[in-house]
Amino acid sequence: MLELRPTCEQCNKALPPASTEAMICSFECTYCRDCAELLHNVCPNCGGGFTARPIRPAQDWHNGNTLANYPATGKVTYKPVDLAQHAALAMRLRDLPPERR
């Protein structure tokens, strides 16, 4: 079950569960769209790419699978990236599609 982290790891922008700005990698590192672009679609933690984070339904459309029954985490993961250091990783991987990394 996705944690649905509440903020961007880079800029600490609020990313509530229904945010269409939230981007995640396969390890669920969470960034806003602006920071994912700033990072050249290269996750600084794993080197993978980002994709839009799914939105958990607020209403019970089927089998109780709702945000109320499976709430988002309140734990903030704030670890800004050293962009100068990240540049070397981004340069190596940015032109390689995420599915080939």
Secondary structure by P-SEA (a helix, b strand, c coil): cccccccccccccccccccccbbbccccccccaaaaaaaccccccccbbbcbbbbccccccccccccccccccccccccccccccaaaaaaaccccccccc
